[in-house]
Amino acid sequence: MSDDYAQGRRDGLRLALAALAAEEDKWAGLLGGSRSWRTNLTRQVRHKTLQVAQGRIQTILSRLTPKTGDSMDAELAAAIEKAGL
């Protein structure tokens, strides 16, 4: 796999991670806000689903990141910090 292609894949995963973080923030604000228990349950399930998806994307991103040393890439560290992971 070429370096440009691998970098593009990692960038795409970082973008997906940021989008999931934004969606999770949206649903976190709505948790418990409804009088209907079904609506609250649905919101909790969606929120948990987004958290699981973020974890899976983080795992994939970790596997695709080149192992050049013990220190984490500054760009990757900034993306993880921005996503709140």
C-alpha positions, 0 to 999 in steps of 0.5 A: 500500500502506498504512503499516500493511500495509507495517509488518505485512509487515516485521514478518512478515519479521522474525519469519521471519528470527528463526525461521530464525536459531533453526533455523540455530543448531540445525543448526549445533550438529549439524554433523559430530556423526554417524558417518554421512556421509549424516547429516552431509551432510544436516545440511550441506545443511539448514544451507546451505538455512537460510542461503540462506533468511535471505539471501533474506528479508533481501533482501526486507526491504531492498526493503520498508524505506522509504528515508527516509535513509542511517541504518537503522531502529533496529528493523530494526538490532536485528532484524538484529543479533539474527539475527546477519546 
